[in-house]
Amino acid sequence: MRVCLVQLEVTLREPIAERVAQACELIRGCAGADLVVLPELWAQGAWAYKEWEQTAEPLDGPTVTALSQAAKDAGVLLHGGSVVERDGDRLFNTSVLIGTQGEPRAIYRKIHRFGFAEGEAALMTAGDAFLTLTGGPLSMGIATCYDLRFPELFRKLTDAGAQMFVIASSWPAKRREHWRLLNRARAVENLAYVVAADACGEHAGVMQAGHSVVIDPWGEVVAEAGTEPTVLDVVIDPARVEQVRADFPALRDRRL
């Protein structure tokens, strides 16, 4: 299974439409991959929350429409990172999964909102449903950034059949080591792949961690980016999940 993590630099210097066009060209460059993943809120800025009211879009807006066309052109399953979704008078941090023909496959509205008393926590509505996606080489559980700190979500995804966690993030550089640690922890405790795309660069005064990463079910780092924009193009073995779970069957020893 070939996965491509598109680590985008989110500077917010150029118009959103230009950032979207650049991202779509990178998606098209991943033609032939089984899965392409973008970071969290890469178009509107995860930390630019003072502009969200102006930059929010419905899911049939220009950003998701452009992503759908890029997924179709490349023939890939696309996790488009996430967008600031406007639904009536509410805002959500929403990930959209798009099929190889450009068709919508599923959405995930981020459950755990970051910010404590500001940002997402103050301005966005929390999602109320977790998402697993089947039909490919591995069943995927979907999560977004701050979700990574809540292991109970990943256990629910595992119980629902997830063999790989796909995570879009805009994680700050000052907590980079938490990012690296938590991604490995979620892989180890669930004996699952982790495929995590993060943003890089600086926007709204916050430096991003980068270090997009692929981790195998034994917690080994298969590939990891640095802090520059890049496409991490990785081939993984879907059979490794069941192999590791059979060799080290810790999941069966849970006591609920």
Short mmCIF file of the C-alpha atoms (twelve columns), coordinates in Angstrom:
data_MODEL
# 
_entry.id   MODEL 
# 
loop_
_atom_site.group_PDB 
_atom_site.id 
_atom_site.type_symbol 
_atom_site.label_atom_id 
_atom_site.label_alt_id 
_atom_site.label_comp_id 
_atom_site.label_asym_id 
_atom_site.label_seq_id 
_atom_site.Cartn_x 
_atom_site.Cartn_y 
_atom_site.Cartn_z 
_atom_site.pdbx_PDB_model_num 
ATOM 1   C CA . MET A 1   0.000   0.000   0.000   1 
ATOM 2   C CA . ARG A 2   1.457   3.329   -1.077  1 
ATOM 3   C CA . VAL A 3   0.674   6.385   1.048   1 
ATOM 4   C CA . CYS A 4   1.714   9.995   0.439   1 
ATOM 5   C CA . LEU A 5   1.772   12.575  3.229   1 
ATOM 6   C CA . VAL A 6   1.748   16.109  1.818   1 
ATOM 7   C CA . GLN A 7   3.470   18.284  4.419   1 
ATOM 8   C CA . LEU A 8   2.415   21.792  3.460   1 
ATOM 9   C CA . GLU A 9   3.921   25.082  4.561   1 
ATOM 10  C CA . VAL A 10  1.066   27.202  5.855   1 
ATOM 11  C CA . THR A 11  2.268   30.802  5.802   1 
ATOM 12  C CA . LEU A 12  -1.030  32.549  4.915   1 
ATOM 13  C CA . ARG A 13  0.915   35.048  2.796   1 
ATOM 14  C CA . GLU A 14  -0.911  34.140  -0.415  1 
ATOM 15  C CA . PRO A 15  -4.679  34.007  -1.062  1 
ATOM 16  C CA . ILE A 16  -6.496  30.813  -0.135  1 
ATOM 17  C CA . ALA A 17  -7.220  30.045  -3.781  1 
ATOM 18  C CA . GLU A 18  -3.489  30.054  -4.537  1 
ATOM 19  C CA . ARG A 19  -2.709  27.721  -1.617  1 
ATOM 20  C CA . VAL A 20  -5.464  25.383  -2.776  1 
ATOM 21  C CA . ALA A 21  -4.113  25.338  -6.326  1 
ATOM 22  C CA . GLN A 22  -0.609  24.529  -5.074  1 
ATOM 23  C CA . ALA A 23  -1.900  21.705  -2.876  1 
ATOM 24  C CA . CYS A 24  -3.894  20.256  -5.768  1 
ATOM 25  C CA . GLU A 25  -0.801  20.123  -7.951  1 
ATOM 26  C CA . LEU A 26  1.005   18.167  -5.249  1 
ATOM 27  C CA . ILE A 27  -1.947  15.781  -5.011  1 
ATOM 28  C CA . ARG A 28  -1.808  15.197  -8.763  1 
ATOM 29  C CA . GLY A 29  1.895   14.459  -8.366  1 
ATOM 30  C CA . CYS A 30  0.924   11.532  -6.112  1 
ATOM 31  C CA . ALA A 31  -0.947  9.728   -8.900  1 
ATOM 32  C CA . GLY A 32  -0.949  5.998   -8.348  1 
ATOM 33  C CA . ALA A 33  -0.904  6.183   -4.549  1 
ATOM 34  C CA . ASP A 34  -3.519  4.322   -2.533  1 
ATOM 35  C CA . LEU A 35  -3.920  7.185   -0.061  1 
ATOM 36  C CA . VAL A 36  -2.914  10.862  0.031   1 
ATOM 37  C CA . VAL A 37  -3.169  12.862  3.268   1 
ATOM 38  C CA . LEU A 38  -2.964  16.634  3.837   1 
ATOM 39  C CA . PRO A 39  -2.543  18.534  7.143   1 
ATOM 40  C CA . GLU A 40  -5.222  20.115  9.306   1 
ATOM 41  C CA . LEU A 41  -6.741  23.468  8.251   1 
ATOM 42  C CA . TRP A 42  -3.935  24.062  5.758   1 
ATOM 43  C CA . ALA A 43  -6.027  26.383  3.580   1 
ATOM 44  C CA . GLN A 44  -7.514  28.653  6.251   1 
ATOM 45  C CA . GLY A 45  -4.933  28.330  9.033   1 
ATOM 46  C CA . ALA A 46  -5.432  26.352  12.228  1 
ATOM 47  C CA . TRP A 47  -4.176  29.287  14.287  1 
ATOM 48  C CA . ALA A 48  -5.745  32.097  12.260  1 
ATOM 49  C CA . TYR A 49  -9.018  31.775  14.136  1 
ATOM 50  C CA . LYS A 50  -9.790  35.497  14.054  1 
ATOM 51  C CA . GLU A 51  -10.369 35.108  10.291  1 
ATOM 52  C CA . TRP A 52  -12.445 31.918  10.393  1 
ATOM 53  C CA . GLU A 53  -15.769 33.706  10.149  1 
ATOM 54  C CA . GLN A 54  -14.638 35.172  6.829   1 
ATOM 55  C CA . THR A 55  -12.771 32.131  5.473   1 
ATOM 56  C CA . ALA A 56  -15.216 29.345  6.445   1 
ATOM 57  C CA . GLU A 57  -16.839 27.441  3.554   1 
ATOM 58  C CA . PRO A 58  -19.616 24.896  3.143   1 
ATOM 59  C CA . LEU A 59  -18.511 21.447  2.050   1 
ATOM 60  C CA . ASP A 60  -19.616 22.177  -1.503  1 
ATOM 61  C CA . GLY A 61  -17.431 25.301  -1.521  1 
ATOM 62  C CA . PRO A 62  -14.372 26.008  -3.675  1 
ATOM 63  C CA . THR A 63  -11.763 24.239  -1.540  1 
ATOM 64  C CA . VAL A 64  -13.446 20.832  -1.355  1 
ATOM 65  C CA . THR A 65  -14.555 21.146  -4.986  1 
ATOM 66  C CA . ALA A 66  -10.946 21.673  -6.068  1 
ATOM 67  C CA . LEU A 67  -9.756  18.777  -3.902  1 
ATOM 68  C CA . SER A 68  -12.358 16.506  -5.451  1 
ATOM 69  C CA . GLN A 69  -11.125 17.303  -8.934  1 
ATOM 70  C CA . ALA A 70  -7.506  16.743  -7.907  1 
ATOM 71  C CA . ALA A 71  -8.362  13.361  -6.363  1 
ATOM 72  C CA . LYS A 72  -10.129 12.348  -9.572  1 
ATOM 73  C CA . ASP A 73  -7.246  13.539  -11.752 1 
ATOM 74  C CA . ALA A 74  -4.746  11.573  -9.660  1 
ATOM 75  C CA . GLY A 75  -7.011  8.567   -9.146  1 
ATOM 76  C CA . VAL A 76  -6.332  8.526   -5.383  1 
ATOM 77  C CA . LEU A 77  -8.250  8.201   -2.168  1 
ATOM 78  C CA . LEU A 78  -7.712  11.633  -0.648  1 
ATOM 79  C CA . HIS A 79  -7.887  12.694  2.964   1 
ATOM 80  C CA . GLY A 80  -8.019  16.421  2.313   1 
ATOM 81  C CA . GLY A 81  -6.723  17.439  5.723   1 
ATOM 82  C CA . SER A 82  -9.482  19.581  7.190   1 
ATOM 83  C CA . VAL A 83  -11.368 22.769  6.435   1 
ATOM 84  C CA . VAL A 84  -13.240 25.334  8.476   1 
ATOM 85  C CA . GLU A 85  -16.723 24.169  7.554   1 
ATOM 86  C CA . ARG A 86  -19.715 26.474  7.777   1 
ATOM 87  C CA . ASP A 87  -22.993 24.672  8.409   1 
ATOM 88  C CA . GLY A 88  -25.722 27.217  9.015   1 
ATOM 89  C CA . ASP A 89  -24.547 29.374  11.890  1 
ATOM 90  C CA . ARG A 90  -22.054 26.782  13.164  1 
ATOM 91  C CA . LEU A 91  -18.395 26.186  12.350  1 
ATOM 92  C CA . PHE A 92  -16.712 22.766  12.404  1 
ATOM 93  C CA . ASN A 93  -13.167 21.508  11.886  1 
ATOM 94  C CA . THR A 94  -14.077 18.978  9.216   1 
ATOM 95  C CA . SER A 95  -12.052 16.381  7.376   1 
ATOM 96  C CA . VAL A 96  -13.348 15.255  3.995   1 
ATOM 97  C CA . LEU A 97  -12.408 11.910  2.447   1 
ATOM 98  C CA . ILE A 98  -12.727 11.800  -1.325  1 
ATOM 99  C CA . GLY A 99  -12.722 8.755   -3.565  1 
ATOM 100 C CA . THR A 100 -10.773 8.053   -6.735  1 
ATOM 101 C CA . GLN A 101 -13.550 9.427   -8.946  1 
ATOM 102 C CA . GLY A 102 -13.780 12.640  -6.963  1 
ATOM 103 C CA . GLU A 103 -16.808 11.422  -5.041  1 
ATOM 104 C CA . PRO A 104 -17.320 12.206  -1.332  1 
ATOM 105 C CA . ARG A 105 -16.664 9.083   0.748   1 
ATOM 106 C CA . ALA A 106 -17.052 10.371  4.300   1 
ATOM 107 C CA . ILE A 107 -16.567 13.341  6.615   1 
ATOM 108 C CA . TYR A 108 -15.197 13.555  10.142  1 
ATOM 109 C CA . ARG A 109 -15.905 16.553  12.357  1 
ATOM 110 C CA . LYS A 110 -13.156 16.910  14.948  1 
ATOM 111 C CA . ILE A 111 -14.366 15.737  18.342  1 
ATOM 112 C CA . HIS A 112 -11.762 17.296  20.640  1 
ATOM 113 C CA . ARG A 113 -11.454 21.055  20.140  1 
ATOM 114 C CA . PHE A 114 -8.195  22.709  21.130  1 
ATOM 115 C CA . GLY A 115 -7.834  26.137  22.707  1 
ATOM 116 C CA . PHE A 116 -9.277  25.842  26.222  1 
ATOM 117 C CA . ALA A 117 -10.990 29.277  26.238  1 
ATOM 118 C CA . GLU A 118 -10.267 30.486  22.704  1 
ATOM 119 C CA . GLY A 119 -9.714  29.271  19.138  1 
ATOM 120 C CA . GLU A 120 -11.535 26.039  18.321  1 
ATOM 121 C CA . ALA A 121 -12.909 25.614  21.823  1 
ATOM 122 C CA . ALA A 122 -14.652 28.984  21.669  1 
ATOM 123 C CA . LEU A 123 -15.598 29.236  17.996  1 
ATOM 124 C CA . MET A 124 -16.256 25.710  16.718  1 
ATOM 125 C CA . THR A 125 -18.846 23.074  17.459  1 
ATOM 126 C CA . ALA A 126 -17.495 19.670  18.465  1 
ATOM 127 C CA . GLY A 127 -18.161 16.656  16.311  1 
ATOM 128 C CA . ASP A 128 -20.111 13.845  17.950  1 
ATOM 129 C CA . ALA A 129 -19.268 10.752  15.868  1 
ATOM 130 C CA . PHE A 130 -16.064 8.839   15.226  1 
ATOM 131 C CA . LEU A 131 -15.250 7.509   11.766  1 
ATOM 132 C CA . THR A 132 -13.768 4.318   10.389  1 
ATOM 133 C CA . LEU A 133 -13.453 3.868   6.633   1 
ATOM 134 C CA . THR A 134 -13.365 0.436   5.021   1 
ATOM 135 C CA . GLY A 135 -12.971 -0.810  1.478   1 
ATOM 136 C CA . GLY A 136 -9.222  -0.443  0.991   1 
ATOM 137 C CA . PRO A 137 -6.175  -2.530  1.889   1 
ATOM 138 C CA . LEU A 138 -6.536  -1.429  5.542   1 
ATOM 139 C CA . SER A 139 -9.526  -0.217  7.544   1 
ATOM 140 C CA . MET A 140 -8.807  3.370   8.569   1 
ATOM 141 C CA . GLY A 141 -9.734  5.267   11.704  1 
ATOM 142 C CA . ILE A 142 -9.769  9.046   11.260  1 
ATOM 143 C CA . ALA A 143 -8.586  11.619  13.807  1 
ATOM 144 C CA . THR A 144 -7.450  15.236  13.843  1 
ATOM 145 C CA . CYS A 145 -4.558  16.846  15.740  1 
ATOM 146 C CA . TYR A 146 -5.650  17.374  19.394  1 
ATOM 147 C CA . ASP A 147 -7.601  14.084  19.195  1 
ATOM 148 C CA . LEU A 148 -4.188  12.437  19.480  1 
ATOM 149 C CA . ARG A 149 -4.123  13.194  23.209  1 
ATOM 150 C CA . PHE A 150 -7.262  11.131  23.894  1 
ATOM 151 C CA . PRO A 151 -6.467  7.399   23.722  1 
ATOM 152 C CA . GLU A 152 -10.081 6.379   24.336  1 
ATOM 153 C CA . LEU A 153 -10.996 7.644   20.861  1 
ATOM 154 C CA . PHE A 154 -8.342  5.435   19.269  1 
ATOM 155 C CA . ARG A 155 -9.502  2.429   21.256  1 
ATOM 156 C CA . LYS A 156 -13.041 2.992   19.953  1 
ATOM 157 C CA . LEU A 157 -11.652 3.161   16.428  1 
ATOM 158 C CA . THR A 158 -9.750  -0.082  17.016  1 
ATOM 159 C CA . ASP A 159 -12.881 -1.765  18.355  1 
ATOM 160 C CA . ALA A 160 -14.664 -0.617  15.198  1 
ATOM 161 C CA . GLY A 161 -12.075 -2.425  13.077  1 
ATOM 162 C CA . ALA A 162 -9.412  0.204   12.418  1 
ATOM 163 C CA . GLN A 163 -6.022  -1.181  11.398  1 
ATOM 164 C CA . MET A 164 -4.521  2.206   10.565  1 
ATOM 165 C CA . PHE A 165 -5.042  5.671   12.043  1 
ATOM 166 C CA . VAL A 166 -4.965  8.569   9.593   1 
ATOM 167 C CA . ILE A 167 -4.323  11.883  11.308  1 
ATOM 168 C CA . ALA A 168 -4.308  15.417  9.907   1 
ATOM 169 C CA . SER A 169 -2.624  17.967  12.133  1 
ATOM 170 C CA . SER A 170 -1.331  21.476  12.606  1 
ATOM 171 C CA . TRP A 171 0.791   20.718  15.664  1 
ATOM 172 C CA . PRO A 172 2.948   23.510  17.120  1 
ATOM 173 C CA . ALA A 173 6.722   23.175  17.083  1 
ATOM 174 C CA . LYS A 174 7.067   23.891  20.807  1 
ATOM 175 C CA . ARG A 175 5.286   20.580  21.496  1 
ATOM 176 C CA . ARG A 176 6.998   18.586  18.741  1 
ATOM 177 C CA . GLU A 177 8.234   15.868  21.088  1 
ATOM 178 C CA . HIS A 178 4.666   15.286  22.303  1 
ATOM 179 C CA . TRP A 179 3.661   14.823  18.664  1 
ATOM 180 C CA . ARG A 180 6.334   12.211  18.082  1 
ATOM 181 C CA . LEU A 181 5.641   10.420  21.365  1 
ATOM 182 C CA . LEU A 182 1.846   10.329  21.067  1 
ATOM 183 C CA . ASN A 183 1.847   9.060   17.496  1 
ATOM 184 C CA . ARG A 184 4.072   6.149   18.535  1 
ATOM 185 C CA . ALA A 185 1.955   5.494   21.615  1 
ATOM 186 C CA . ARG A 186 -1.259  5.261   19.598  1 
ATOM 187 C CA . ALA A 187 0.447   2.774   17.248  1 
ATOM 188 C CA . VAL A 188 1.908   0.625   20.024  1 
ATOM 189 C CA . GLU A 189 -1.149  0.412   22.264  1 
ATOM 190 C CA . ASN A 190 -3.471  -0.486  19.377  1 
ATOM 191 C CA . LEU A 191 -1.013  -2.487  17.244  1 
ATOM 192 C CA . ALA A 192 -1.968  -0.346  14.261  1 
ATOM 193 C CA . TYR A 193 -0.289  1.789   11.620  1 
ATOM 194 C CA . VAL A 194 -0.252  5.548   12.191  1 
ATOM 195 C CA . VAL A 195 -0.145  7.815   9.148   1 
ATOM 196 C CA . ALA A 196 0.051   11.414  10.370  1 
ATOM 197 C CA . ALA A 197 0.403   14.513  8.175   1 
ATOM 198 C CA . ASP A 198 1.427   17.753  9.884   1 
ATOM 199 C CA . ALA A 199 1.845   21.325  8.693   1 
ATOM 200 C CA . CYS A 200 5.146   23.180  8.631   1 
ATOM 201 C CA . GLY A 201 6.132   26.827  8.441   1 
ATOM 202 C CA . GLU A 202 4.722   29.645  10.558  1 
ATOM 203 C CA . HIS A 203 1.272   31.188  10.508  1 
ATOM 204 C CA . ALA A 204 -0.582  33.502  12.868  1 
ATOM 205 C CA . GLY A 205 2.649   33.673  14.876  1 
ATOM 206 C CA . VAL A 206 2.800   29.929  15.584  1 
ATOM 207 C CA . MET A 207 5.632   27.788  14.230  1 
ATOM 208 C CA . GLN A 208 4.456   24.364  13.089  1 
ATOM 209 C CA . ALA A 209 6.184   21.129  14.044  1 
ATOM 210 C CA . GLY A 210 6.338   19.360  10.681  1 
ATOM 211 C CA . HIS A 211 7.681   15.824  11.171  1 
ATOM 212 C CA . SER A 212 4.851   14.086  9.327   1 
ATOM 213 C CA . VAL A 213 5.316   10.424  10.076  1 
ATOM 214 C CA . VAL A 214 4.402   6.840   9.252   1 
ATOM 215 C CA . ILE A 215 4.665   4.354   12.149  1 
ATOM 216 C CA . ASP A 216 4.152   0.610   11.934  1 
ATOM 217 C CA . PRO A 217 2.055   -1.523  14.331  1 
ATOM 218 C CA . TRP A 218 5.108   -2.361  16.441  1 
ATOM 219 C CA . GLY A 219 5.819   1.340   16.994  1 
ATOM 220 C CA . GLU A 220 8.726   1.525   14.568  1 
ATOM 221 C CA . VAL A 221 9.088   4.722   12.534  1 
ATOM 222 C CA . VAL A 222 8.874   3.762   8.864   1 
ATOM 223 C CA . ALA A 223 9.460   7.295   7.560   1 
ATOM 224 C CA . GLU A 224 9.519   10.781  9.047   1 
ATOM 225 C CA . ALA A 225 9.746   14.215  7.447   1 
ATOM 226 C CA . GLY A 226 11.737  17.162  8.746   1 
ATOM 227 C CA . THR A 227 10.488  20.722  9.069   1 
ATOM 228 C CA . GLU A 228 10.422  21.699  5.387   1 
ATOM 229 C CA . PRO A 229 7.583   21.278  2.858   1 
ATOM 230 C CA . THR A 230 7.753   17.807  1.377   1 
ATOM 231 C CA . VAL A 231 5.807   14.814  0.134   1 
ATOM 232 C CA . LEU A 232 6.551   11.729  2.213   1 
ATOM 233 C CA . ASP A 233 5.986   8.856   -0.222  1 
ATOM 234 C CA . VAL A 234 5.958   5.509   1.614   1 
ATOM 235 C CA . VAL A 235 5.060   1.883   0.845   1 
ATOM 236 C CA . ILE A 236 3.699   -0.153  3.781   1 
ATOM 237 C CA . ASP A 237 2.673   -3.789  4.122   1 
ATOM 238 C CA . PRO A 238 -1.020  -4.176  5.095   1 
ATOM 239 C CA . ALA A 239 -0.377  -7.765  6.256   1 
ATOM 240 C CA . ARG A 240 1.889   -6.495  9.026   1 
ATOM 241 C CA . VAL A 241 -1.060  -5.471  11.196  1 
ATOM 242 C CA . GLU A 242 -2.480  -8.966  11.517  1 
ATOM 243 C CA . GLN A 243 1.010   -10.419 11.790  1 
ATOM 244 C CA . VAL A 244 1.894   -8.195  14.759  1 
ATOM 245 C CA . ARG A 245 -1.489  -8.720  16.403  1 
ATOM 246 C CA . ALA A 246 -1.086  -12.488 16.090  1 
ATOM 247 C CA . ASP A 247 2.505   -12.515 17.355  1 
ATOM 248 C CA . PHE A 248 1.739   -10.193 20.287  1 
ATOM 249 C CA . PRO A 249 -2.006  -10.568 21.005  1 
ATOM 250 C CA . ALA A 250 -2.282  -7.933  23.709  1 
ATOM 251 C CA . LEU A 251 -5.644  -6.671  22.476  1 
ATOM 252 C CA . ARG A 252 -7.339  -9.948  23.433  1 
ATOM 253 C CA . ASP A 253 -6.154  -9.564  27.050  1 
ATOM 254 C CA . ARG A 254 -8.105  -6.376  27.701  1 
ATOM 255 C CA . ARG A 255 -10.415 -6.430  30.704  1 
ATOM 256 C CA . LEU A 256 -13.335 -4.066  30.289  1 
# 
